[in-house]
Amino acid sequence: MRVQFLGGASRVGSLGMLLDHDHDLLLFDYGYLPSKPPGYPMKAPPVRNAYLSHAHIDHSGMVPWLCGRHDTNVFATLPTIATSDLLFEDSIKVLDLEGYPQPFDEDDLETTRRNTREMRWGETRKEGDLEITSHSAGHIPGATMYETVNREIILFTGDIHTLSTELVWGAKPVKCDTLVLESTYAGRRHPDRLKLDHDFLKKVEEILDRGGKVIIPAFAVGRTQEMLLILRRKRFEIWLDGMGKRVNRIYLDYPEALRSAMKLRKAVKDAKRVRSERGRERALKGEIIISTSGMLDGGPVLRYIDKIKDDPKSGILLTGYQVEGTNGRRLKESGVLKISGASVKVECEVSFFDFSAHADHDDLLKFIDGCDPERVILCHGDSRELLASDIEGREVLMPKEGEWVVL
C-alpha cells in the first residue's frame, strides 16, 4: 500500500489523501482552502469511493467536483452529509461574489447528493480485502476518523480534538501501525479551557457593563453552537443571525453526535433568531449578536460591525483561527476591516479567544502514544516539524504534496 497527498500535506487546508491498495484507489477528504484566491488541491484521478471526515470546506469543498467528474461515491456521517451540502451551496455563492471561477456547479451538487451514503460511527465497510471502520474524531458533530485494516492498520484522523467540549466528546486513540495525523496546532498550546471560558464570559460582561454591544463572528459549523452553549451559563440577551441557524437545526436532528442535545436545544431556544431587516435593527438594541461569517469575509456580521465599529464601548470578540488574507486576519493584525469594498478603521475593542476545535501540540503527542503506531505521517500543518521533533521511538514521515509514500 501507498499514500499520496493531493493537498494539505505541508500546510493547513485543501486536504486530500489517496490510498493505493493493489492499484485500487480510495480518497480520504478532498477540500480547498477558502483564502483569496482559493487554494485548490491537485486534481484527483478517478476514484470509485471517497470517505469524508467532516464538513469544513478545507476537507470537503472539492467533493462536488469529484462527484461531477468521476461519479464517485462518498461516505460520511449524516451530520457531515447535511452540513457539507449546506456549505457546498454557500461556496458557489461566495466564489461568485468574490469573482473567482467556479470549480463545480448545481448539477455537480445534485450528483453529490445522489452519490452520498451514510456511514455511522463504529460501522465497518469492505473495500476488496480492506476493512474500513469509522470512529468519532471530536472536532465538530459528526467528525470521523477512518481505520483501514488489512495486513496492517492505518488510521486517518482528519481533524481531531481529544478534549471534550460543551458540544462534543473528545476523540479516543485507536491502536494502529500507521497513524496519518493532522498537525494544525503543532508547536502551539491551547490555554486552559476552563480559564478561557471564564475570561471570555468576563470580557462579555465587561463590555456590557460599560454600555456596549458584543459582536461575536462565528463559524456556522461547530463554533456558533459552542458559543451558544458557553453563553447560556449567564442570563445574556443573545441574538443569532446567519447560517448557524440552519446548522443548529441539522445538529438537533442528530442528537447522537452531540455531548448533550438537551443543553443545545435549550441554548438554541433561549437565543433570539434574526429573520428580517427589522430583526437586525432589534438585535442591535440587544446585548450580544452571534453571526457568520467567522472570518468576516461576508455574511450578516459585517452589517452589525458597521453599526458599532466607531463605538469604543462595544467589542468584537473573535473566537476562531483567522486564515491569512481574510478580513478577520486583517482586523486582528491591523485593526482595519473591509466593509462594502472600503477599508475602514475599527475603533471599538477587538479581542481574540482561542476556542480551537483541534488538538494542540501536547494533546497530539498524547494521542500518538495512545495509538502506539510504528509510523506517523504528519499532514495538514504549517509547522509539523515542531511536532516531529518531539515524537520519539517511531518513524516520522512528512511527505510533500504529490509525493507517494510506500507503507
N, C-alpha and C positions, 0 to 999 in steps of 0.2 A: 504494500500500500504506500501511497504517497499523497502529500497535500500541497496545494498551491493557493496563495492569497491573490485574489483579483483586486483587492483593495483592503485598506485598513490593517496592513501589517506594521508599517513603521510610523503610522500616525493614527490619530483618533478619527473615526468616520469612514464611510464608504466600505464597510467590512463585507467581505465575501470570501469564503473558503471552499475550494474544490477538494473533494476526496476521491481519489482514483483507486478503485478496488478492482483489480483484474480487468482494467480498461472499461469499467462501468463507473460513470461519473455521478457523484452526488454533490449538491451545493448547499452549504450552510450559510444563511443570510445573504443578502445582496442589497446594499444600501448606497446612498450617496450623501455627501457632506453638504448641508444646507448653508454653504458660505456664499460669498459673492466674488466671482462666479461660483456656481455649484461645483463641487469636486466629485467627479464620477469615477467608478471603478473601471478596470479593464472589461471589455466585452466578454460575457460568458459564452462558452461553447454550448451546443445543445445538451441539455440535461433533462432526464426524464422526471426526476423528483428533486425537490428542494425542501429544506427544513428551516423554518423561520423562528428565531429565538424570541423576538418581541417586536413591537410595532414602531419603535422610534425610527425616524427616517434614515438615520445613518446605518441602520441594519436592514430596513425593509424597502427603502424608497425606490429601488430598481426592480422589484419583483414584478410589477405590471409589464415592464419592458421584457423581462424574462418570459413571462407567460404569453405575451403577444407575439414574440419572435419564435419561441421554441415550444409553445403549448405545454409548458412544464406544469406538473402537479406540485402543489405547495401544501406542506403540513405544518400546523400550528395549533395552539390552544384557541378556544372560542373567544376569550377576551382579546387575544392578539389579532385574530381574524377581523373582529368587528372594529377595533380601534385603528388597525392599519388601513382598512378600507376608507375610513374617515380621513386619515392623513393622506392617502393617495389622491382623493378628490381635492383636498386642500392644496396639495403640491401643484396640481395643474393650475389652480387659480393663482398661487403665489408666483410661480415661474412666469406665468403670463403677465402679471402685474410688473414684475421686475424686468421683463423684456428678454428673458433667456429662452432658448429653444426648448421645446417640449420633448423629453425622451420617450413619452408614451401618451396615449390619448384615451378617450372614453371607451373605444372598442377594446383596447387592451385591458381596461378595468373590468369590463364585462367578462372577458376571457379569464382574468384572475379570479373573479367571483365563482365562475363555473369550475375552476380547477383547484380551488382551495378545499382542504379536507381537515377535519378536526383530529387532533392528537392530544389526548388527555395526559396529565402527569401520571407517571407510572405505567403507561401503555408501552407495549413493545411491538414494533413493526419489523417485518422481514424484508430485507433488500438482498435478494440472492441468498448467499450464505452469511450475510451480515445481519445482526440483530441491533435495532436502534431503539433505545428506551429514553423517554423524556423525564426530566426532573425539574422541580421548581428552582429558579435562579434568584429568587428575591427580586431586587431591582424595581420592577413595577408589576401590577397584577397581570398574571398570565405569562410572565417571562420564563423562559425554558432553557435548560442545558440539555445537550444530547449526548448520550453514551452509546458508542458503537462497539459491538463485541464480535470478534472473530477469533483469530489466533491471538490477538492482543486487544486490550480495551483502550479506546480513545475517548476522552471527554472533551467536548467543545462547549465552552461556558457561555458564549455570547457575552452580555453584560451581567455581572453578578453583584449582589450586595449580601454580605454574610451576616449583617446585624439586622435584627427585626426592627421595623419602624412602626409608626402608627398605622400604616397602610397594609404592609405585607410582612410575612415571616421571612427571616433570612435564609439564604441558601446553605445546604449542608454538603460537606465533601462527599465525593464518590470515588471509591478506590479505582485506580486506573493505571495503565502502563505509560500512556502518553496524555499529558494534560495540555490542551490548547486554551490558553488563558488570556483574557483581556488584561491590559496593564494601564488603563486610563490614569489611575492615580499613583503610578509608580513614582517613588521619591517624595510623595506628599502624604500627609497625615491629616485626617479629619479632626476637628475639635470634638471634645467630649459632647455626646449627643444631648445629654440632659442639660448641660450648661448652654449649649447652642439654643435649645428650645427656650430656656429661661431668658437668655439675652435677647432673643427675638421678641418674645412677648413683652419684655421690659421696654424695648425700643418702641414697640407699637403703643404701649401705654404712655410713654414719654411724649410721643408726637401728639397723641390725642389730648393729653393733659394740657398741652400748650395751645390747644385750639386748632391743630392742623388736621389734614386728611392723610390717610395712609393708602398709597397705591402699591399693590403687590403684583408685578408682572410674573406670570407663572405658566409653565408648560401645561398644555391641556391634559397630557397623558402622564399621570402619576403625581406631578408636583401640585397641581390645583387641589387634588384630593388630600394630599398630605397637609397642605396649608389649612384647609377646612378643618381637618382633624385636630391640628395643633391649636388653632384659634378658638375652637369650641370650648376649650378649658376656661375661657373667660367669657363674660357676657357682652361681647362686642356686637355692634351692628355691622354685619358683613353683607356686601353686595357682590354678586357673581355675574361676570359677563364673559362672552367669548365661547370658544369651542369646548372648554372644560365642562360646560353644562351638559353637552351631549355625551361626553366621556363618562360623566357621573352616572348617567342612565345605563350606559353599557356595563360599567363595573357592577352596579347593583343588580344586574341581571345574572351575574356570575359570582355569587357570594363565596363559593369555594376558593376563589382566587384571592380573597381578602382576609386580613387578620381578624377584622370584626366588621361584618356587613351591617350589623346593628348600629355601631358607632358612626359609620359613614352615612348610613341612611338618615340618622338624626342630624348629623352635621349639614348634610345637603338640605334637609327640610328646614333647618333653622336659618339658612342663608336666604337672602332676598335675591331673586333672579331678575336680571335686566332683560326685558323683552321688547323695548321700543326706545325711541329717542327721548320720549318723556321719562322713561325709566332711567335713562342715563343722567338726566337732569336731577332726578330724585336721588340717585346714587351719590352724586357729588355733594348732596346735602347731608349725607350719612357720615360714617366713620371710616370704614375700610372697604376698598374695592379690590377684588382679585380678578385679573383678566389676562387673556392672551394678547400678544404673544410673549413668551418668556424671555426672548432675546430682543424684544422691542422692534422687530423688523416688520411690523404690521399689526393688524388687529385693533380691537376697540381700545386697548390700553393707551395708545398714543393720544386718543381724544381726551382721556382723563388727565394724562400728564400735561397736555397743552393747557388745561384749565388751571393746574396748580403749580406749574413749573416756576412761577415767579414768587411763590409764597414761601418764605423761609420757615414758616411754622410747619409746613407739610413735609412729607417724606416719601421717597420711592425706595422700597426695600427689594433689592434683587435677591433671588433665592436659588439661582442655579447658574451653572457654568455658562459663560458668555463667549461664544466662538469668536476667534479673531476675524475682524472685518464686519461684525454685526453691529447694529445700533446699540445694543446693550454693552458691548465691549467699549465702544466709543464713549458712552456715558460714564462707564466705570472708570476709564482711564483719563478722560479729559473734561468731564462734566458738560459735554456738548452732545446734543441729540438732533437727529434729522427728523423733522416733522413736516409733512406735505412738501418734501423736496428742499426745505430750507434748514440750514444748520442754526440751532438756537442754543443759547447758554441756559443751563438749568440752574436756577438759584435755590430751589428747595433742597432739603437734605437728601443725599443718596448714600445708602448703606448696603453692604453685601453680607449675606449669610450663606454659608456653605452647606446647604441641605442636599448633599450629593446622594444619589441612589447607587453609587458604585462603592465597592470595597476599596479601602485605602491601602497604602504600602504594607503596613503591618498585618492587616486582615488578609491580604493576598498571600503573604508568607504563611500565615496560619492555615489558610485554605490549601495551599500546596502541601504542607505537611500532613494535613488530614487526608488528602487524596493519595499521598505517598507514591507518586509516579517515578519511573526511571528517567523519563524525559519530559521537559517542559518546553512548549513552544509559546513564546510570548508574542502577542499581537495587540492591535488597537491601542497603541500608546506612543506618545511623543518622547517619553523618557524611559523606555523599557530597560535600558542598560543599567539604570539605577536599581531596578528590581533584580535584574540578573546577577548583579554583584553581591547580593545578599542571599542568593539561593545556593545552598551547599549540598554536596553529595549527590547531585543529579546533573544529567546532561541538559544544558540550556541552549535552545536554538532561537535565533531572532531573524527569520527569513525576511527578505525584501519582497515587495510586490512582484509577482510574475515568476518568482523562484520556486522550483519544485523541491520539496523535502521528502526524501525516502525514509519510511518508518521501518 
